[in-house]
Amino acid sequence: MSDLLARSLQQFLSEARSGIVIEDGQVLFDLDSAQYSISCERGRCLLHLWSEERNIVRQVVDAESKNGVLTLSVRRFAQARPHKLEICRDRDRRTPTARKAARSLYARALERVLRRHVPDWSLEGGKLSTTMDLERSFSPVYARGLLRKGRSAFAALGVNSQETQGAIDAALTFGLLWLDFCREREAGRSVVEGLRLYVPAASSTTLQIRLAHLNREAAKFHLFELEERDEDVREIDVSDTGNINTRLVRFPETAQVRARFEKAVNTVLAAVPQAEIAVLSPTELAFRLHGLEFARVRAVNVPGSFQVEEELIFGAAGFQARLTDENEPAFNEFCATVAAARMLDGDRRDPLWRMYPERWLESLVFKNVAAIDSRLDPRHVYSQVPAFSASDRAMIDVLTCTQERRLAVLELKADEDIHLPLQGLDYWARVCWHHSRGEFRQYGYFPGVQLSSRPPLLFLVAPSLRMHPAVDTILRYFSPEIEWAMAGVDERWREGVRVVFRKSSTQSATKA
């Protein structure tokens, strides 16, 4: 029975890489970023899921697949009573028709709210639009319109509660693009003063932080939470930067952790001598090759006892296996495959070569951060720094400081991404928060360094031909207190990071 459950799980999960895992009504994992392993031990089928945010093990008792959802009956450790865990192939389980209908209904509801909430302002054309406009990057996820009163106007944009939290957080990107388009279109006819943003109740934490760091002289920004059931509206104070719910994780003692897992380290380095070792916590190490994690060792509780043992997991692309005496040949074969594929001159058609390009870029920047900017200090560089917030778990790509001891945040993209500026702003705001409280020194970062009290620098890094055209527009609305720099690297960055295009908040674009 356990073998049959394991095969059913493996088959479903291999086809659900863009799906989600739900337990007790909460989305625990996005499968495009989570890892999993399936094992059968003493007649039990065990499902192990983990990400940068959480780590769970469940005993699978039964499984049923229907309409793209695998419903599992599972048990937690030391609990006899089973409960349900769902794995959905699509993170949005609605059909395209249902999504379109929900967005149309929301647009009509928001129109009623606007007529009641701002009765002195008229909605252009009497309605909001949800049509897609690829040329201007307008998405059907958002209802948008223009409010007028005399020669004054406001851009308005809203998103409904059935969309994902990621889509809600992204509303500001599209709101700024809509505002800029309205201003360009209305030039000489009316003054578009700013943006009114409407989001579901209890969903505005990330947006509030982002809006607090925009230039309020460039535009007026208003954020509202809309309770769709009773169409009640509550304005959120976007000038308040004192309520970021975030905490920094202590930097682990690298030497101690490596010594603790010396046997596993030696095993992996014997198979892949060029492996990069990342200390994740006092109880966990990851092994990577050009950013691709292919193995991980951690301390785990032995089921049914209070003992702790070391567990070495290997694999990639979601499915991973625990190293045992029986599968050691498979481990060595897998390591050899990774080492051969994950090389500069590897086969570009190989999935292992194409996998996680941002992590590959990050690994190169981590080793040579001064290639991005000569001011950056290569002696003090941290990769994948964790910072927790109320609504998500952020991983800062690269955190470093300048030769003058000023903090610097690097946000990296290997491909075109319209959200690059605001995602960078998220991390910049968190670093500011912790830095203002002296927490980097307190938690073991930058030992022996007296950091400057000045706000951090923000670097946005991507291949020069893959900087989204909208990035410039969004950066124009950043607060002047944020010193940012764009660094466009050569498209052949795998051969070595070389900046060919620079632009900053204090100077015009230049070619390197």
C-alpha positions as CSV (number, residue, x, y, z in Angstrom):
1,M,0.0,0.0,0.0
2,S,2.7,2.5,0.9
3,D,4.6,1.8,-2.4
4,L,1.4,2.5,-4.3
5,L,0.8,5.8,-2.5
6,A,4.4,6.8,-3.1
7,R,4.0,6.1,-6.9
8,S,0.8,8.1,-7.0
9,L,2.4,11.0,-5.1
10,Q,5.4,11.0,-7.4
11,Q,3.4,11.0,-10.6
12,F,1.1,13.8,-9.5
13,L,3.8,16.0,-8.1
14,S,6.0,15.7,-11.2
15,E,3.1,17.2,-13.1
16,A,2.3,20.0,-10.6
17,R,5.4,22.2,-10.6
18,S,3.2,25.4,-10.8
19,G,0.8,24.2,-8.2
20,I,0.3,24.8,-4.5
21,V,0.0,22.7,-1.2
22,I,-2.9,23.6,1.1
23,E,-3.3,22.4,4.7
24,D,-5.9,23.6,7.2
25,G,-7.1,26.2,4.6
26,Q,-3.6,27.7,4.4
27,V,-1.3,27.7,1.4
28,L,1.9,26.2,2.8
29,F,4.0,25.8,-0.4
30,D,4.3,27.0,-4.0
31,L,5.6,24.0,-5.8
32,D,7.7,26.1,-8.2
33,S,10.0,27.0,-5.3
34,A,9.5,24.1,-2.9
35,Q,11.3,20.8,-2.7
36,Y,9.9,17.4,-1.8
37,S,11.0,13.8,-1.1
38,I,8.9,10.7,-0.8
39,S,10.0,7.6,1.1
40,C,8.6,4.3,2.4
41,E,9.8,3.4,5.8
42,R,8.5,0.4,7.9
43,G,5.4,0.2,5.7
44,R,4.6,3.9,5.9
45,C,4.6,6.4,3.1
46,L,6.2,9.7,4.2
47,L,6.0,13.0,2.3
48,H,8.6,15.6,3.2
49,L,8.0,19.1,1.9
50,W,10.3,22.1,2.5
51,S,11.1,25.6,1.3
52,E,13.0,28.6,2.6
53,E,10.0,29.3,4.8
54,R,9.0,26.0,6.4
55,N,9.6,22.3,6.6
56,I,7.0,19.6,7.2
57,V,6.8,15.8,7.2
58,R,3.5,14.0,6.9
59,Q,2.6,10.3,6.9
60,V,0.3,9.7,3.9
61,V,-2.6,7.3,4.8
62,D,-4.7,7.7,1.7
63,A,-5.0,9.6,-1.6
64,E,-7.6,10.6,-4.1
65,S,-7.1,12.6,-7.3
66,K,-10.0,14.6,-8.8
67,N,-10.2,17.7,-11.1
68,G,-6.5,18.5,-10.8
69,V,-6.4,18.2,-7.0
70,L,-4.8,15.4,-5.1
71,T,-6.5,15.1,-1.7
72,L,-4.3,13.3,0.9
73,S,-5.3,11.9,4.3
74,V,-2.2,12.6,6.4
75,R,-0.9,12.4,9.9
76,R,1.4,14.7,11.7
77,F,4.3,13.3,13.8
78,A,3.0,11.8,17.1
79,Q,-0.7,12.4,16.2
80,A,-3.0,9.5,15.6
81,R,-5.9,11.4,14.0
82,P,-5.5,12.0,10.2
83,H,-6.4,15.3,8.5
84,K,-6.6,16.5,4.9
85,L,-3.8,18.0,2.8
86,E,-4.5,19.2,-0.8
87,I,-2.0,19.4,-3.6
88,C,-3.4,21.5,-6.5
89,R,-1.8,21.5,-10.0
90,D,-2.9,25.1,-10.6
91,R,-2.5,27.7,-7.9
92,D,-5.6,29.4,-9.2
93,R,-8.2,26.6,-9.4
94,R,-10.8,28.6,-11.2
95,T,-11.4,28.1,-14.9
96,P,-10.6,31.0,-17.3
97,T,-14.3,31.7,-17.7
98,A,-14.7,31.9,-13.9
99,R,-11.7,34.2,-13.5
100,K,-13.1,36.5,-16.2
101,A,-16.5,36.6,-14.6
102,A,-15.1,37.3,-11.1
103,R,-13.0,40.2,-12.5
104,S,-16.0,41.6,-14.3
105,L,-18.2,41.4,-11.2
106,Y,-15.5,43.0,-9.1
107,A,-15.2,45.9,-11.6
108,R,-19.0,46.6,-11.3
109,A,-18.7,46.5,-7.5
110,L,-15.8,48.9,-7.5
111,E,-17.7,51.3,-9.7
112,R,-20.5,51.4,-7.2
113,V,-18.0,52.0,-4.4
114,L,-16.4,54.8,-6.3
115,R,-19.7,56.5,-7.0
116,R,-20.5,56.3,-3.3
117,H,-17.1,56.9,-1.8
118,V,-16.1,59.9,-4.0
119,P,-19.4,61.3,-5.2
120,D,-17.8,64.5,-6.4
121,W,-15.7,62.6,-8.9
122,S,-17.0,61.1,-12.1
123,L,-15.6,57.9,-13.6
124,E,-14.5,58.3,-17.2
125,G,-16.9,56.5,-19.5
126,G,-18.9,55.5,-16.4
127,K,-17.0,52.2,-16.0
128,L,-13.8,50.5,-15.3
129,S,-11.8,48.4,-17.8
130,T,-10.3,44.9,-17.3
131,T,-9.1,44.4,-20.9
132,M,-5.6,43.3,-21.6
133,D,-3.1,45.7,-23.2
134,L,0.1,43.8,-23.9
135,E,1.8,46.9,-25.4
136,R,1.4,48.9,-22.2
137,S,1.7,45.9,-19.8
138,F,-1.9,46.3,-18.6
139,S,-3.3,43.0,-17.1
140,P,-6.9,41.8,-17.0
141,V,-6.3,41.0,-13.3
142,Y,-6.8,44.7,-12.4
143,A,-9.8,46.9,-12.9
144,R,-8.7,50.4,-13.9
145,G,-10.2,53.8,-14.7
146,L,-9.8,57.5,-14.4
147,L,-11.7,59.7,-12.0
148,R,-12.3,63.3,-12.9
149,K,-13.4,66.5,-11.1
150,G,-13.0,69.6,-13.2
151,R,-9.5,69.8,-14.5
152,S,-8.3,67.4,-11.8
153,A,-8.1,63.6,-12.2
154,F,-7.0,60.5,-10.3
155,A,-5.9,57.1,-11.8
156,A,-7.8,54.3,-10.0
157,L,-6.9,50.6,-10.0
158,G,-8.3,47.7,-8.0
159,V,-7.9,43.9,-7.5
160,N,-10.4,41.4,-6.2
161,S,-10.1,39.1,-3.2
162,Q,-10.1,35.9,-5.4
163,E,-6.7,36.8,-6.9
164,T,-3.5,35.5,-5.3
165,Q,-1.5,37.5,-2.7
166,G,1.2,37.8,-5.3
167,A,-1.2,39.5,-7.7
168,I,-2.4,41.9,-5.0
169,D,1.2,42.8,-4.1
170,A,1.9,43.4,-7.8
171,A,-1.0,45.9,-8.0
172,L,1.3,48.9,-7.4
173,T,3.5,48.0,-10.4
174,F,0.5,48.1,-12.7
175,G,-1.0,51.1,-10.8
176,L,2.1,53.2,-11.5
177,L,2.1,52.2,-15.1
178,W,-1.6,53.1,-15.4
179,L,-0.9,56.5,-13.6
180,D,1.9,57.3,-16.0
181,F,-0.2,56.4,-19.0
182,C,-3.1,58.5,-17.8
183,R,-0.7,61.5,-17.3
184,E,0.7,61.1,-20.7
185,R,-2.7,60.8,-22.3
186,E,-4.2,63.7,-20.3
187,A,-1.3,66.1,-20.9
188,G,-2.6,69.6,-21.6
189,R,-6.2,68.6,-20.8
190,S,-6.2,67.7,-17.1
191,V,-3.8,67.2,-14.2
192,V,-3.7,63.6,-13.0
193,E,-2.8,64.1,-9.4
194,G,-2.1,60.6,-8.4
195,L,-3.2,57.0,-7.8
196,R,-6.1,55.5,-5.8
197,L,-5.4,51.8,-5.2
198,Y,-8.1,49.4,-3.9
199,V,-7.2,46.0,-2.5
200,P,-9.0,43.3,-0.5
201,A,-9.3,43.6,3.3
202,A,-6.2,42.5,5.3
203,S,-4.0,42.2,2.3
204,S,-2.2,45.6,2.1
205,T,0.9,45.1,4.3
206,T,3.4,44.8,1.4
207,L,1.8,47.6,-0.6
208,Q,1.8,49.9,2.5
209,I,5.5,49.4,2.8
210,R,6.1,50.1,-0.9
211,L,3.9,53.2,-1.0
212,A,5.6,54.6,2.1
213,H,8.9,54.8,0.1
214,L,7.5,56.5,-3.1
215,N,7.9,60.2,-3.9
216,R,4.8,61.9,-2.6
217,E,5.8,65.1,-4.4
218,A,5.7,63.3,-7.7
219,A,2.2,62.0,-7.1
220,K,-0.5,61.6,-4.4
221,F,-1.0,58.0,-3.4
222,H,-4.1,56.6,-1.6
223,L,-4.4,53.0,-0.5
224,F,-7.8,51.5,0.4
225,E,-8.9,48.1,1.6
226,L,-12.3,47.1,0.2
227,E,-14.4,44.5,1.9
228,E,-16.3,43.2,-1.1
229,R,-19.1,41.5,0.8
230,D,-20.5,44.7,2.2
231,E,-18.6,47.1,-0.1
232,D,-17.1,48.8,3.0
233,V,-13.9,50.9,2.4
234,R,-11.1,51.7,4.8
235,E,-8.2,54.0,3.9
236,I,-4.7,52.8,4.9
237,D,-2.1,55.3,6.1
238,V,0.8,55.1,3.5
239,S,2.9,57.7,5.3
240,D,3.5,55.3,8.3
241,T,6.8,53.5,7.9
242,G,7.0,52.4,11.6
243,N,5.0,49.2,11.4
244,I,7.1,46.8,9.3
245,N,6.6,43.4,10.9
246,T,9.9,41.8,10.1
247,R,12.7,40.0,11.9
248,L,16.2,39.0,11.0
249,V,17.6,35.5,11.4
250,R,20.9,35.2,13.2
251,F,23.8,34.4,10.9
252,P,25.0,30.9,11.8
253,E,28.5,30.1,12.9
254,T,29.8,28.7,9.6
255,A,32.8,26.8,11.0
256,Q,30.7,25.1,13.7
257,V,28.0,24.0,11.3
258,R,30.5,22.6,8.7
259,A,32.2,20.7,11.5
260,R,28.9,19.3,12.7
261,F,28.2,17.9,9.2
262,E,31.8,17.0,8.4
263,K,30.9,13.5,7.2
264,A,28.2,14.7,4.8
265,V,30.5,17.5,3.6
266,N,33.2,15.0,2.8
267,T,30.8,12.7,1.0
268,V,29.5,15.4,-1.3
269,L,32.8,17.1,-2.0
270,A,34.2,13.7,-2.9
271,A,31.5,13.4,-5.6
272,V,31.5,17.1,-6.6
273,P,34.8,18.8,-5.5
274,Q,33.7,22.2,-6.9
275,A,30.4,22.3,-4.9
276,E,29.5,25.5,-3.2
277,I,28.5,25.0,0.5
278,A,25.8,27.3,2.0
279,V,25.2,27.3,5.7
280,L,21.4,27.8,6.0
281,S,21.0,27.4,9.8
282,P,22.7,25.7,12.7
283,T,21.0,22.5,11.7
284,E,21.2,22.6,7.9
285,L,23.7,22.9,5.0
286,A,23.0,23.1,1.3
287,F,25.3,22.0,-1.6
288,R,25.1,24.0,-4.8
289,L,26.8,24.1,-8.2
290,H,26.5,27.5,-9.9
291,G,23.5,28.2,-7.8
292,L,21.8,24.8,-8.4
293,E,21.1,23.1,-5.1
294,F,21.7,19.3,-5.7
295,A,22.0,18.1,-2.1
296,R,21.2,19.2,1.5
297,V,22.1,17.8,4.9
298,R,20.1,18.5,8.0
299,A,19.4,17.3,11.5
300,V,16.0,15.7,11.9
301,N,14.0,14.0,14.6
302,V,13.8,10.2,14.4
303,P,10.1,9.3,14.1
304,G,8.8,7.7,17.3
305,S,11.7,8.9,19.5
306,F,13.4,12.0,20.8
307,Q,16.7,11.2,19.0
308,V,18.2,13.4,16.3
309,E,20.0,12.1,13.2
310,E,21.6,13.5,10.1
311,E,19.8,13.2,6.8
312,L,21.4,13.8,3.5
313,I,18.9,14.5,0.7
314,F,19.9,14.6,-3.0
315,G,18.1,15.5,-6.2
316,A,16.8,18.5,-8.2
317,A,13.7,20.0,-9.8
318,G,11.4,19.1,-6.9
319,F,11.9,15.4,-6.4
320,Q,14.6,14.4,-4.1
321,A,15.6,11.2,-2.2
322,R,17.3,10.4,1.1
323,L,20.8,9.0,0.7
324,T,21.0,5.3,1.9
325,D,23.4,2.5,1.4
326,E,21.1,1.0,-1.2
327,N,20.9,4.2,-3.4
328,E,24.5,5.4,-3.0
329,P,25.3,4.4,-6.6
330,A,22.4,6.5,-7.8
331,F,23.7,9.4,-5.7
332,N,27.2,9.2,-7.3
333,E,25.6,8.9,-10.7
334,F,23.4,12.0,-10.1
335,C,26.3,14.0,-8.8
336,A,28.4,13.1,-11.9
337,T,25.4,14.2,-14.1
338,V,25.1,17.5,-12.3
339,A,28.9,18.2,-12.5
340,A,28.9,17.5,-16.2
341,A,25.7,19.4,-17.0
342,R,26.2,22.5,-14.8
343,M,29.3,23.8,-16.6
344,L,29.8,26.8,-18.7
345,D,30.4,24.6,-21.8
346,G,27.6,22.2,-20.9
347,D,24.7,21.3,-23.2
348,R,22.4,24.3,-23.2
349,R,19.5,22.0,-24.0
350,D,20.0,20.1,-20.8
351,P,17.4,21.0,-18.1
352,L,20.1,21.0,-15.5
353,W,22.1,23.6,-17.4
354,R,19.0,25.9,-17.9
355,M,17.7,25.5,-14.4
356,Y,17.6,28.5,-12.0
357,P,19.6,31.0,-14.0
358,E,19.1,33.7,-11.4
359,R,20.8,31.5,-8.8
360,W,23.7,31.0,-11.3
361,L,24.0,34.7,-11.7
362,E,23.8,35.2,-8.0
363,S,26.6,32.8,-7.3
364,L,28.9,34.7,-9.7
365,V,28.0,38.1,-8.2
366,F,28.6,36.7,-4.7
367,K,32.1,35.6,-5.7
368,N,32.9,38.9,-7.5
369,V,30.6,41.6,-6.2
370,A,33.0,44.4,-7.1
371,A,32.3,43.6,-10.8
372,I,28.8,45.2,-10.3
373,D,30.3,48.4,-8.7
374,S,33.9,49.1,-7.7
375,R,32.6,50.7,-4.4
376,L,31.4,47.3,-3.1
377,D,33.5,45.5,-0.6
378,P,34.2,41.8,-1.6
379,R,35.2,41.0,2.0
380,H,31.7,41.4,3.3
381,V,29.1,39.6,1.1
382,Y,26.1,37.6,2.2
383,S,23.8,35.6,-0.1
384,Q,20.1,34.7,0.5
385,V,19.8,36.7,3.7
386,P,16.4,35.8,5.3
387,A,14.1,38.6,6.5
388,F,10.6,37.7,7.7
389,S,7.5,39.9,7.3
390,A,3.9,39.6,8.1
391,S,2.7,38.5,4.7
392,D,5.7,36.7,3.2
393,R,9.2,35.5,3.7
394,A,11.7,37.5,1.7
395,M,15.2,36.4,0.7
396,I,17.5,39.2,-0.1
397,D,19.6,38.1,-3.1
398,V,22.9,39.7,-2.1
399,L,23.7,41.9,0.9
400,T,27.0,43.7,1.1
401,C,28.6,47.1,2.0
402,T,30.8,49.6,0.3
403,Q,34.4,50.3,1.1
404,E,33.0,53.2,3.1
405,R,30.9,50.8,5.1
406,R,27.5,51.8,3.7
407,L,25.1,48.9,3.3
408,A,24.1,47.8,-0.2
409,V,21.2,45.6,-1.4
410,L,21.5,43.8,-4.7
411,E,18.3,42.5,-6.4
412,L,19.1,40.2,-9.3
413,K,17.1,39.0,-12.3
414,A,18.4,36.7,-15.1
415,D,15.4,37.5,-17.3
416,E,13.0,40.3,-18.0
417,D,10.9,41.1,-15.0
418,I,8.5,44.1,-14.7
419,H,8.5,43.8,-10.9
420,L,12.3,44.2,-10.4
421,P,12.2,47.8,-9.0
422,L,9.5,47.1,-6.4
423,Q,10.9,43.8,-5.3
424,G,14.2,45.5,-4.8
425,L,12.4,48.2,-2.8
426,D,10.9,45.5,-0.5
427,Y,14.3,44.2,0.4
428,W,15.8,47.8,0.7
429,A,13.0,48.7,3.2
430,R,13.7,45.6,5.3
431,V,17.4,46.3,5.4
432,C,16.7,49.9,6.5
433,W,14.4,48.6,9.2
434,H,17.0,46.2,10.7
435,H,19.9,48.6,10.2
436,S,18.1,51.4,12.1
437,R,17.9,49.1,15.1
438,G,21.5,47.9,14.9
439,E,20.4,44.3,14.3
440,F,22.9,43.3,11.6
441,R,25.8,43.6,14.2
442,Q,23.6,42.1,16.9
443,Y,22.8,39.0,14.8
444,G,26.3,38.3,13.6
445,Y,26.5,40.1,10.2
446,F,29.5,42.3,9.3
447,P,31.6,41.3,12.3
448,G,34.2,44.0,13.2
449,V,32.6,46.5,10.8
450,Q,31.2,49.9,12.0
451,L,28.4,50.3,9.4
452,S,27.6,53.8,8.2
453,S,24.3,55.2,9.5
454,R,23.3,56.3,5.9
455,P,20.5,54.5,4.2
456,P,21.5,51.5,2.0
457,L,22.2,51.7,-1.6
458,L,19.9,49.7,-4.0
459,F,21.4,47.9,-7.0
460,L,19.1,46.4,-9.6
461,V,21.0,43.9,-11.7
462,A,19.9,42.1,-14.9
463,P,21.3,41.3,-18.4
464,S,21.4,44.6,-20.3
465,L,18.9,43.4,-23.0
466,R,16.5,42.0,-20.5
467,M,15.8,45.1,-18.4
468,H,12.0,45.5,-18.8
469,P,11.1,48.8,-20.5
470,A,8.7,49.6,-17.6
471,V,11.6,49.7,-15.1
472,D,12.5,53.3,-15.9
473,T,8.9,54.4,-15.4
474,I,8.5,52.8,-12.0
475,L,11.9,54.2,-10.8
476,R,10.7,57.7,-11.5
477,Y,8.3,57.4,-8.6
478,F,10.8,56.2,-6.1
479,S,11.5,58.5,-3.1
480,P,14.6,60.7,-3.7
481,E,15.9,59.3,-0.4
482,I,16.6,56.0,-2.1
483,E,19.9,56.0,-4.0
484,W,19.5,53.3,-6.7
485,A,21.6,52.1,-9.5
486,M,20.8,49.9,-12.5
487,A,23.5,47.6,-13.7
488,G,23.0,45.9,-17.0
489,V,25.4,42.9,-17.4
490,D,26.7,41.4,-20.6
491,E,24.3,38.7,-22.0
492,R,27.2,36.2,-21.7
493,W,27.3,36.7,-18.0
494,R,28.0,33.0,-17.3
495,E,31.4,33.6,-18.8
496,G,32.0,36.2,-16.2
497,V,30.0,39.2,-14.8
498,R,30.7,42.4,-16.7
499,V,28.6,45.5,-16.5
500,V,28.0,47.1,-20.0
501,F,25.2,49.6,-19.0
502,R,24.8,51.7,-15.9
503,K,22.2,54.2,-14.7
504,S,21.6,55.7,-11.3
505,S,19.3,58.0,-9.5
506,T,22.1,60.6,-9.5
507,Q,23.3,60.4,-13.0
508,S,22.2,59.6,-16.6
509,A,22.7,56.2,-18.3
510,T,26.2,55.4,-19.4
511,K,27.8,52.5,-21.2
512,A,30.6,50.7,-19.4
